[in-house]
Amino acid sequence: MGMNRREFAAATAGALVFLRSAVAQSSSSEAAFALASRVDRARILAAARRYLAEQPVTVTAAHSDRSSGGAHDYFSEGDYWWPDPKNPGGPYLQRDGMSDPANFNAHRLALIRLSLMVPALGAAWRLTKDKRYSDHATRHMMAWFVDPATRMNPHLQYAQAISGVTRGRGTGVIDTVHLVEVVRAARVMEATGGLTATDADAIRQWFATYVEWMNTSKNGLDEKAAKNNHGSCWVLQAGEFAQFARRQDLVDMCRDRFKTVLIPGQVEKDGRLPRELARTKPYSYSLFNMDILGGICQSLSTPSDNLWKFKGPNGAGAADAVAFMYPYIADKSKWPFAKDVEYFDDLPVRQPSLLFAGEALRKPEYLALWRRLNPDPTEPEIIRNMPIRQPLLWVDPVLRPA
């Protein structure tokens, strides 16, 4: 997915001209919002128009006999766990990086479906102020989080279960990373008049209960302690949910955890993410965690505490993770590590951290690369590992702290 030098130079020059012009008239966040609006407007509105015809589908629409929970309890099975051919009916065995297609996946697919629709509808509302979009986004959120007949219980006690091993585990908390952009859309809609105070408060109560569960339950605390991308996803989720739930104590804790745990424990001096490189899909996991760390920077930075500028004890931070991956996103053929066991040819896609870091660090080459990459992959596994798909919502000045 590389481009020749002439194409790259032209794209970079175009982004640089735009960025300089925009920054001359506004703040960097306003410049990034203008860029995202211009680049993504057509795709946002096209998606939102399609989603207007889609009705809510929540966890109550499907149930697995293997679930220990009830009709309102989310259930999923561990991705990389398979039946033991030597012991049919016995405990499953792990095959890292290889997903078992026979696993129960209906709840996760419904959650991902929600995570595609609500952010697109919310972004379309932001661009047009057309109430059709905000009303339909609200309808989906009310079905998932408020309506007694269809709502999901606010916990993940039965997520990523393993047959014959566990009914659910902390690793499963990563499944709700697909709610971070749903909440982001809700926050933007609330700030711009697209979500009524009554509806916002009803939805907010679900997330207040859920983020408390994340920070007190065994499964939640197990995931919080994870030392790789799972730990990063916990912070991104808790930080974004806590802002919506008005839990400033948890917001502050997440910002501190980014500085004292995530960056020192995950980012090497040269910017590489060794815990992701050790997996059987090193390219995919490196891109994924880079974007999660970038999402945290967008979610939790303040004017006096820009997390993009933060450096750990070894002098590296989230910005260095993007810098390390940038050349391998621009030209994947230069990737010096093992190829992923699956879906290597489907990457990279339009990694949102390129836009976020391009804005925060004044890197026009990042913006140029972001613009040319595919924003809408169709491979389900790639979609599953791309929880931030509407970066317009993440660079929106209405959510920037004063």
Contacts in CASP RR format, 6 or more apart in sequence:
PFRMAT RR
TARGET T0000
AUTHOR 0000-0000-0000
METHOD contacts of the structure
MODEL  1
MGMNRREFAAATAGALVFLRSAVAQSSSSEAAFALASRVDRARILAAARR
YLAEQPVTVTAAHSDRSSGGAHDYFSEGDYWWPDPKNPGGPYLQRDGMSD
PANFNAHRLALIRLSLMVPALGAAWRLTKDKRYSDHATRHMMAWFVDPAT
RMNPHLQYAQAISGVTRGRGTGVIDTVHLVEVVRAARVMEATGGLTATDA
DAIRQWFATYVEWMNTSKNGLDEKAAKNNHGSCWVLQAGEFAQFARRQDL
VDMCRDRFKTVLIPGQVEKDGRLPRELARTKPYSYSLFNMDILGGICQSL
STPSDNLWKFKGPNGAGAADAVAFMYPYIADKSKWPFAKDVEYFDDLPVR
QPSLLFAGEALRKPEYLALWRRLNPDPTEPEIIRNMPIRQPLLWVDPVLR
PA
1 332 0 8 1.000
1 348 0 8 1.000
1 373 0 8 1.000
1 374 0 8 1.000
2 330 0 8 1.000
2 331 0 8 1.000
2 332 0 8 1.000
2 333 0 8 1.000
3 11 0 8 1.000
3 330 0 8 1.000
3 372 0 8 1.000
8 330 0 8 1.000
8 368 0 8 1.000
11 368 0 8 1.000
11 369 0 8 1.000
11 371 0 8 1.000
11 372 0 8 1.000
12 364 0 8 1.000
12 365 0 8 1.000
12 368 0 8 1.000
14 364 0 8 1.000
14 368 0 8 1.000
15 364 0 8 1.000
15 365 0 8 1.000
15 367 0 8 1.000
15 368 0 8 1.000
15 371 0 8 1.000
16 364 0 8 1.000
16 368 0 8 1.000
18 35 0 8 1.000
18 367 0 8 1.000
19 31 0 8 1.000
19 35 0 8 1.000
19 362 0 8 1.000
19 364 0 8 1.000
19 367 0 8 1.000
22 30 0 8 1.000
22 31 0 8 1.000
22 34 0 8 1.000
22 35 0 8 1.000
23 31 0 8 1.000
23 362 0 8 1.000
26 34 0 8 1.000
27 397 0 8 1.000
28 359 0 8 1.000
28 360 0 8 1.000
28 362 0 8 1.000
29 359 0 8 1.000
29 395 0 8 1.000
29 396 0 8 1.000
29 397 0 8 1.000
29 400 0 8 1.000
30 397 0 8 1.000
31 359 0 8 1.000
32 355 0 8 1.000
32 356 0 8 1.000
32 358 0 8 1.000
32 359 0 8 1.000
32 395 0 8 1.000
33 392 0 8 1.000
33 395 0 8 1.000
33 396 0 8 1.000
33 397 0 8 1.000
35 355 0 8 1.000
35 367 0 8 1.000
36 355 0 8 1.000
36 391 0 8 1.000
36 392 0 8 1.000
36 395 0 8 1.000
37 127 0 8 1.000
37 392 0 8 1.000
39 371 0 8 1.000
40 123 0 8 1.000
40 375 0 8 1.000
40 390 0 8 1.000
40 391 0 8 1.000
40 392 0 8 1.000
41 127 0 8 1.000
43 375 0 8 1.000
43 376 0 8 1.000
44 120 0 8 1.000
44 123 0 8 1.000
44 124 0 8 1.000
44 127 0 8 1.000
44 390 0 8 1.000
44 392 0 8 1.000
45 124 0 8 1.000
45 127 0 8 1.000
45 128 0 8 1.000
47 116 0 8 1.000
47 120 0 8 1.000
47 124 0 8 1.000
47 376 0 8 1.000
48 120 0 8 1.000
48 121 0 8 1.000
48 122 0 8 1.000
48 123 0 8 1.000
48 124 0 8 1.000
48 133 0 8 1.000
49 124 0 8 1.000
51 116 0 8 1.000
51 117 0 8 1.000
51 120 0 8 1.000
51 121 0 8 1.000
51 136 0 8 1.000
52 121 0 8 1.000
52 132 0 8 1.000
52 133 0 8 1.000
52 136 0 8 1.000
54 113 0 8 1.000
54 117 0 8 1.000
56 114 0 8 1.000
56 139 0 8 1.000
56 140 0 8 1.000
56 143 0 8 1.000
56 144 0 8 1.000
56 150 0 8 1.000
57 110 0 8 1.000
57 113 0 8 1.000
58 110 0 8 1.000
58 143 0 8 1.000
58 144 0 8 1.000
58 150 0 8 1.000
58 151 0 8 1.000
58 152 0 8 1.000
59 71 0 8 1.000
59 72 0 8 1.000
59 73 0 8 1.000
59 74 0 8 1.000
59 75 0 8 1.000
59 107 0 8 1.000
59 110 0 8 1.000
59 152 0 8 1.000
60 71 0 8 1.000
60 72 0 8 1.000
60 149 0 8 1.000
60 150 0 8 1.000
61 106 0 8 1.000
61 110 0 8 1.000
62 106 0 8 1.000
62 107 0 8 1.000
62 110 0 8 1.000
63 70 0 8 1.000
63 71 0 8 1.000
63 75 0 8 1.000
64 75 0 8 1.000
64 104 0 8 1.000
64 106 0 8 1.000
66 75 0 8 1.000
66 77 0 8 1.000
66 104 0 8 1.000
66 161 0 8 1.000
66 163 0 8 1.000
67 73 0 8 1.000
67 75 0 8 1.000
67 104 0 8 1.000
67 158 0 8 1.000
67 161 0 8 1.000
68 158 0 8 1.000
68 161 0 8 1.000
68 167 0 8 1.000
68 168 0 8 1.000
69 75 0 8 1.000
69 157 0 8 1.000
69 158 0 8 1.000
72 151 0 8 1.000
72 152 0 8 1.000
72 153 0 8 1.000
73 152 0 8 1.000
73 153 0 8 1.000
73 155 0 8 1.000
73 157 0 8 1.000
73 158 0 8 1.000
74 107 0 8 1.000
74 111 0 8 1.000
74 152 0 8 1.000
74 153 0 8 1.000
74 155 0 8 1.000
74 156 0 8 1.000
74 158 0 8 1.000
74 159 0 8 1.000
74 175 0 8 1.000
75 104 0 8 1.000
75 107 0 8 1.000
75 158 0 8 1.000
75 159 0 8 1.000
75 161 0 8 1.000
76 103 0 8 1.000
76 104 0 8 1.000
76 105 0 8 1.000
76 107 0 8 1.000
76 108 0 8 1.000
76 158 0 8 1.000
76 159 0 8 1.000
76 160 0 8 1.000
76 161 0 8 1.000
76 172 0 8 1.000
76 175 0 8 1.000
77 100 0 8 1.000
77 103 0 8 1.000
77 104 0 8 1.000
77 105 0 8 1.000
77 160 0 8 1.000
77 161 0 8 1.000
77 162 0 8 1.000
77 163 0 8 1.000
78 100 0 8 1.000
78 103 0 8 1.000
78 160 0 8 1.000
78 161 0 8 1.000
78 162 0 8 1.000
78 171 0 8 1.000
78 172 0 8 1.000
79 97 0 8 1.000
79 99 0 8 1.000
79 100 0 8 1.000
79 103 0 8 1.000
79 160 0 8 1.000
80 94 0 8 1.000
80 95 0 8 1.000
80 96 0 8 1.000
80 97 0 8 1.000
80 98 0 8 1.000
80 99 0 8 1.000
80 100 0 8 1.000
81 92 0 8 1.000
81 93 0 8 1.000
81 94 0 8 1.000
81 95 0 8 1.000
81 100 0 8 1.000
81 103 0 8 1.000
81 162 0 8 1.000
81 163 0 8 1.000
81 165 0 8 1.000
82 92 0 8 1.000
82 93 0 8 1.000
82 94 0 8 1.000
82 95 0 8 1.000
82 98 0 8 1.000
82 100 0 8 1.000
83 89 0 8 1.000
83 90 0 8 1.000
83 92 0 8 1.000
83 93 0 8 1.000
83 100 0 8 1.000
83 102 0 8 1.000
83 163 0 8 1.000
84 90 0 8 1.000
84 91 0 8 1.000
84 92 0 8 1.000
84 93 0 8 1.000
89 163 0 8 1.000
90 163 0 8 1.000
90 164 0 8 1.000
91 162 0 8 1.000
91 163 0 8 1.000
91 164 0 8 1.000
91 165 0 8 1.000
92 162 0 8 1.000
92 163 0 8 1.000
92 164 0 8 1.000
92 165 0 8 1.000
96 279 0 8 1.000
96 280 0 8 1.000
97 279 0 8 1.000
97 280 0 8 1.000
97 281 0 8 1.000
97 341 0 8 1.000
97 342 0 8 1.000
98 280 0 8 1.000
98 341 0 8 1.000
98 342 0 8 1.000
99 342 0 8 1.000
99 381 0 8 1.000
108 175 0 8 1.000
108 384 0 8 1.000
111 175 0 8 1.000
111 176 0 8 1.000
111 178 0 8 1.000
111 179 0 8 1.000
112 178 0 8 1.000
112 383 0 8 1.000
112 384 0 8 1.000
114 140 0 8 1.000
114 144 0 8 1.000
114 178 0 8 1.000
114 179 0 8 1.000
114 182 0 8 1.000
115 178 0 8 1.000
115 179 0 8 1.000
115 181 0 8 1.000
115 182 0 8 1.000
115 387 0 8 1.000
115 389 0 8 1.000
116 383 0 8 1.000
116 389 0 8 1.000
117 137 0 8 1.000
117 140 0 8 1.000
118 137 0 8 1.000
118 140 0 8 1.000
118 141 0 8 1.000
118 181 0 8 1.000
118 182 0 8 1.000
118 185 0 8 1.000
118 186 0 8 1.000
119 181 0 8 1.000
119 182 0 8 1.000
119 184 0 8 1.000
119 185 0 8 1.000
119 389 0 8 1.000
119 390 0 8 1.000
119 393 0 8 1.000
120 389 0 8 1.000
120 390 0 8 1.000
121 133 0 8 1.000
121 134 0 8 1.000
121 136 0 8 1.000
121 137 0 8 1.000
121 140 0 8 1.000
121 185 0 8 1.000
122 133 0 8 1.000
122 134 0 8 1.000
122 137 0 8 1.000
122 185 0 8 1.000
122 188 0 8 1.000
122 189 0 8 1.000
122 390 0 8 1.000
122 393 0 8 1.000
123 185 0 8 1.000
123 188 0 8 1.000
123 390 0 8 1.000
123 392 0 8 1.000
123 393 0 8 1.000
124 130 0 8 1.000
124 133 0 8 1.000
125 131 0 8 1.000
125 133 0 8 1.000
125 134 0 8 1.000
125 137 0 8 1.000
125 189 0 8 1.000
125 192 0 8 1.000
125 194 0 8 1.000
126 188 0 8 1.000
126 189 0 8 1.000
126 192 0 8 1.000
126 392 0 8 1.000
126 393 0 8 1.000
126 396 0 8 1.000
127 392 0 8 1.000
129 192 0 8 1.000
131 194 0 8 1.000
134 189 0 8 1.000
134 193 0 8 1.000
134 194 0 8 1.000
134 195 0 8 1.000
137 185 0 8 1.000
137 186 0 8 1.000
137 189 0 8 1.000
137 195 0 8 1.000
138 189 0 8 1.000
138 194 0 8 1.000
138 195 0 8 1.000
138 196 0 8 1.000
138 199 0 8 1.000
141 182 0 8 1.000
141 186 0 8 1.000
141 199 0 8 1.000
141 203 0 8 1.000
142 199 0 8 1.000
142 202 0 8 1.000
142 203 0 8 1.000
143 150 0 8 1.000
143 151 0 8 1.000
144 150 0 8 1.000
144 151 0 8 1.000
144 152 0 8 1.000
145 151 0 8 1.000
145 152 0 8 1.000
145 154 0 8 1.000
145 202 0 8 1.000
145 203 0 8 1.000
145 206 0 8 1.000
145 207 0 8 1.000
146 199 0 8 1.000
146 202 0 8 1.000
146 203 0 8 1.000
146 206 0 8 1.000
151 206 0 8 1.000
154 206 0 8 1.000
154 207 0 8 1.000
154 209 0 8 1.000
154 210 0 8 1.000
154 213 0 8 1.000
155 210 0 8 1.000
155 213 0 8 1.000
155 217 0 8 1.000
156 170 0 8 1.000
156 172 0 8 1.000
156 173 0 8 1.000
156 175 0 8 1.000
156 176 0 8 1.000
156 213 0 8 1.000
156 219 0 8 1.000
156 220 0 8 1.000
157 167 0 8 1.000
157 168 0 8 1.000
157 217 0 8 1.000
157 219 0 8 1.000
158 167 0 8 1.000
158 168 0 8 1.000
159 168 0 8 1.000
159 169 0 8 1.000
159 170 0 8 1.000
159 171 0 8 1.000
159 172 0 8 1.000
159 173 0 8 1.000
159 175 0 8 1.000
159 219 0 8 1.000
160 168 0 8 1.000
160 169 0 8 1.000
160 170 0 8 1.000
160 171 0 8 1.000
160 172 0 8 1.000
160 174 0 8 1.000
160 175 0 8 1.000
161 167 0 8 1.000
161 168 0 8 1.000
161 169 0 8 1.000
162 168 0 8 1.000
162 169 0 8 1.000
168 219 0 8 1.000
169 219 0 8 1.000
169 222 0 8 1.000
170 218 0 8 1.000
170 219 0 8 1.000
170 220 0 8 1.000
170 222 0 8 1.000
170 223 0 8 1.000
171 222 0 8 1.000
171 223 0 8 1.000
171 226 0 8 1.000
171 230 0 8 1.000
172 219 0 8 1.000
172 223 0 8 1.000
173 214 0 8 1.000
173 219 0 8 1.000
173 220 0 8 1.000
173 223 0 8 1.000
173 230 0 8 1.000
173 233 0 8 1.000
173 234 0 8 1.000
173 237 0 8 1.000
174 223 0 8 1.000
174 229 0 8 1.000
174 230 0 8 1.000
174 233 0 8 1.000
174 234 0 8 1.000
176 210 0 8 1.000
176 237 0 8 1.000
177 233 0 8 1.000
177 236 0 8 1.000
177 237 0 8 1.000
177 292 0 8 1.000
177 387 0 8 1.000
178 387 0 8 1.000
179 237 0 8 1.000
179 241 0 8 1.000
180 236 0 8 1.000
180 237 0 8 1.000
180 240 0 8 1.000
180 241 0 8 1.000
180 299 0 8 1.000
180 387 0 8 1.000
180 388 0 8 1.000
181 387 0 8 1.000
181 388 0 8 1.000
181 389 0 8 1.000
181 390 0 8 1.000
181 393 0 8 1.000
183 207 0 8 1.000
183 240 0 8 1.000
183 241 0 8 1.000
183 244 0 8 1.000
184 240 0 8 1.000
184 299 0 8 1.000
184 390 0 8 1.000
184 393 0 8 1.000
184 394 0 8 1.000
184 399 0 8 1.000
185 390 0 8 1.000
185 393 0 8 1.000
186 195 0 8 1.000
186 200 0 8 1.000
186 203 0 8 1.000
186 244 0 8 1.000
187 243 0 8 1.000
187 244 0 8 1.000
187 399 0 8 1.000
188 393 0 8 1.000
188 396 0 8 1.000
188 398 0 8 1.000
188 399 0 8 1.000
189 195 0 8 1.000
190 197 0 8 1.000
190 200 0 8 1.000
191 398 0 8 1.000
191 399 0 8 1.000
192 398 0 8 1.000
195 203 0 8 1.000
204 244 0 8 1.000
204 245 0 8 1.000
204 246 0 8 1.000
207 241 0 8 1.000
207 244 0 8 1.000
207 245 0 8 1.000
208 245 0 8 1.000
208 246 0 8 1.000
208 247 0 8 1.000
210 241 0 8 1.000
211 237 0 8 1.000
211 238 0 8 1.000
211 239 0 8 1.000
211 241 0 8 1.000
211 242 0 8 1.000
211 245 0 8 1.000
211 247 0 8 1.000
211 250 0 8 1.000
212 247 0 8 1.000
213 220 0 8 1.000
214 220 0 8 1.000
214 223 0 8 1.000
214 224 0 8 1.000
214 234 0 8 1.000
214 237 0 8 1.000
214 238 0 8 1.000
214 241 0 8 1.000
215 221 0 8 1.000
215 224 0 8 1.000
215 238 0 8 1.000
215 250 0 8 1.000
220 234 0 8 1.000
223 230 0 8 1.000
223 231 0 8 1.000
223 233 0 8 1.000
223 234 0 8 1.000
224 231 0 8 1.000
224 234 0 8 1.000
224 238 0 8 1.000
225 231 0 8 1.000
226 234 0 8 1.000
227 265 0 8 1.000
227 266 0 8 1.000
227 275 0 8 1.000
228 266 0 8 1.000
228 275 0 8 1.000
228 276 0 8 1.000
228 285 0 8 1.000
228 289 0 8 1.000
229 275 0 8 1.000
229 276 0 8 1.000
229 285 0 8 1.000
229 288 0 8 1.000
229 289 0 8 1.000
229 292 0 8 1.000
231 262 0 8 1.000
232 262 0 8 1.000
232 266 0 8 1.000
232 289 0 8 1.000
232 292 0 8 1.000
232 293 0 8 1.000
232 296 0 8 1.000
233 292 0 8 1.000
235 254 0 8 1.000
235 257 0 8 1.000
235 258 0 8 1.000
235 262 0 8 1.000
235 296 0 8 1.000
236 292 0 8 1.000
236 295 0 8 1.000
236 296 0 8 1.000
236 299 0 8 1.000
238 250 0 8 1.000
238 253 0 8 1.000
238 254 0 8 1.000
239 250 0 8 1.000
239 251 0 8 1.000
239 254 0 8 1.000
239 296 0 8 1.000
239 299 0 8 1.000
239 300 0 8 1.000
240 299 0 8 1.000
242 248 0 8 1.000
242 249 0 8 1.000
242 250 0 8 1.000
242 251 0 8 1.000
242 254 0 8 1.000
243 251 0 8 1.000
243 299 0 8 1.000
251 300 0 8 1.000
254 296 0 8 1.000
254 300 0 8 1.000
255 300 0 8 1.000
255 305 0 8 1.000
255 307 0 8 1.000
258 293 0 8 1.000
258 296 0 8 1.000
258 300 0 8 1.000
258 307 0 8 1.000
258 310 0 8 1.000
259 307 0 8 1.000
259 310 0 8 1.000
259 312 0 8 1.000
262 293 0 8 1.000
262 296 0 8 1.000
263 293 0 8 1.000
263 310 0 8 1.000
263 311 0 8 1.000
263 312 0 8 1.000
263 316 0 8 1.000
263 317 0 8 1.000
263 318 0 8 1.000
264 312 0 8 1.000
264 313 0 8 1.000
264 314 0 8 1.000
266 273 0 8 1.000
266 274 0 8 1.000
266 275 0 8 1.000
266 289 0 8 1.000
266 293 0 8 1.000
267 273 0 8 1.000
267 293 0 8 1.000
267 312 0 8 1.000
267 314 0 8 1.000
267 316 0 8 1.000
267 317 0 8 1.000
267 318 0 8 1.000
267 320 0 8 1.000
267 321 0 8 1.000
268 274 0 8 1.000
268 314 0 8 1.000
268 316 0 8 1.000
269 314 0 8 1.000
269 315 0 8 1.000
269 316 0 8 1.000
269 320 0 8 1.000
270 316 0 8 1.000
270 320 0 8 1.000
270 324 0 8 1.000
271 316 0 8 1.000
271 317 0 8 1.000
271 320 0 8 1.000
271 321 0 8 1.000
271 323 0 8 1.000
271 324 0 8 1.000
272 286 0 8 1.000
272 321 0 8 1.000
272 324 0 8 1.000
273 285 0 8 1.000
273 286 0 8 1.000
273 289 0 8 1.000
273 290 0 8 1.000
273 321 0 8 1.000
273 324 0 8 1.000
276 282 0 8 1.000
276 285 0 8 1.000
276 286 0 8 1.000
276 288 0 8 1.000
276 289 0 8 1.000
277 285 0 8 1.000
277 286 0 8 1.000
277 337 0 8 1.000
279 285 0 8 1.000
280 338 0 8 1.000
280 340 0 8 1.000
280 341 0 8 1.000
281 340 0 8 1.000
281 341 0 8 1.000
281 342 0 8 1.000
281 343 0 8 1.000
281 344 0 8 1.000
282 337 0 8 1.000
282 338 0 8 1.000
282 340 0 8 1.000
283 328 0 8 1.000
283 332 0 8 1.000
283 335 0 8 1.000
283 337 0 8 1.000
283 339 0 8 1.000
283 340 0 8 1.000
283 344 0 8 1.000
283 347 0 8 1.000
284 340 0 8 1.000
284 343 0 8 1.000
284 344 0 8 1.000
284 347 0 8 1.000
284 385 0 8 1.000
286 325 0 8 1.000
287 325 0 8 1.000
287 329 0 8 1.000
287 347 0 8 1.000
287 348 0 8 1.000
287 351 0 8 1.000
287 385 0 8 1.000
288 385 0 8 1.000
289 321 0 8 1.000
290 318 0 8 1.000
290 321 0 8 1.000
290 322 0 8 1.000
290 325 0 8 1.000
290 351 0 8 1.000
290 353 0 8 1.000
291 351 0 8 1.000
291 352 0 8 1.000
291 353 0 8 1.000
291 386 0 8 1.000
291 387 0 8 1.000
291 388 0 8 1.000
292 387 0 8 1.000
293 318 0 8 1.000
293 321 0 8 1.000
293 353 0 8 1.000
294 308 0 8 1.000
294 318 0 8 1.000
294 322 0 8 1.000
294 352 0 8 1.000
294 353 0 8 1.000
294 356 0 8 1.000
294 357 0 8 1.000
295 352 0 8 1.000
295 353 0 8 1.000
295 356 0 8 1.000
295 388 0 8 1.000
295 394 0 8 1.000
296 307 0 8 1.000
296 318 0 8 1.000
297 306 0 8 1.000
297 307 0 8 1.000
297 308 0 8 1.000
297 318 0 8 1.000
297 356 0 8 1.000
297 360 0 8 1.000
298 356 0 8 1.000
298 394 0 8 1.000
298 395 0 8 1.000
299 394 0 8 1.000
300 307 0 8 1.000
301 307 0 8 1.000
301 308 0 8 1.000
301 360 0 8 1.000
302 401 0 8 1.000
303 400 0 8 1.000
303 401 0 8 1.000
303 402 0 8 1.000
306 360 0 8 1.000
307 318 0 8 1.000
308 318 0 8 1.000
308 319 0 8 1.000
308 356 0 8 1.000
308 357 0 8 1.000
308 360 0 8 1.000
308 361 0 8 1.000
309 319 0 8 1.000
309 360 0 8 1.000
310 317 0 8 1.000
310 318 0 8 1.000
311 317 0 8 1.000
311 320 0 8 1.000
318 353 0 8 1.000
318 357 0 8 1.000
319 357 0 8 1.000
319 360 0 8 1.000
319 361 0 8 1.000
322 353 0 8 1.000
322 354 0 8 1.000
322 357 0 8 1.000
322 366 0 8 1.000
325 351 0 8 1.000
326 354 0 8 1.000
326 365 0 8 1.000
326 366 0 8 1.000
326 369 0 8 1.000
327 334 0 8 1.000
328 334 0 8 1.000
328 335 0 8 1.000
329 348 0 8 1.000
329 351 0 8 1.000
329 354 0 8 1.000
329 369 0 8 1.000
329 373 0 8 1.000
330 369 0 8 1.000
332 347 0 8 1.000
332 348 0 8 1.000
340 347 0 8 1.000
342 381 0 8 1.000
343 379 0 8 1.000
343 381 0 8 1.000
343 382 0 8 1.000
346 377 0 8 1.000
346 379 0 8 1.000
346 381 0 8 1.000
346 382 0 8 1.000
347 382 0 8 1.000
348 373 0 8 1.000
349 373 0 8 1.000
349 374 0 8 1.000
349 375 0 8 1.000
349 377 0 8 1.000
349 382 0 8 1.000
349 386 0 8 1.000
350 370 0 8 1.000
350 373 0 8 1.000
350 374 0 8 1.000
350 375 0 8 1.000
351 370 0 8 1.000
351 373 0 8 1.000
352 370 0 8 1.000
352 388 0 8 1.000
352 389 0 8 1.000
352 391 0 8 1.000
352 394 0 8 1.000
354 366 0 8 1.000
354 367 0 8 1.000
354 369 0 8 1.000
354 370 0 8 1.000
354 373 0 8 1.000
355 366 0 8 1.000
355 367 0 8 1.000
355 370 0 8 1.000
355 391 0 8 1.000
355 395 0 8 1.000
356 391 0 8 1.000
356 394 0 8 1.000
356 395 0 8 1.000
357 363 0 8 1.000
357 366 0 8 1.000
358 364 0 8 1.000
358 366 0 8 1.000
358 367 0 8 1.000
358 370 0 8 1.000
359 367 0 8 1.000
359 395 0 8 1.000
375 389 0 8 1.000
376 389 0 8 1.000
377 383 0 8 1.000
377 386 0 8 1.000
388 394 0 8 1.000
END
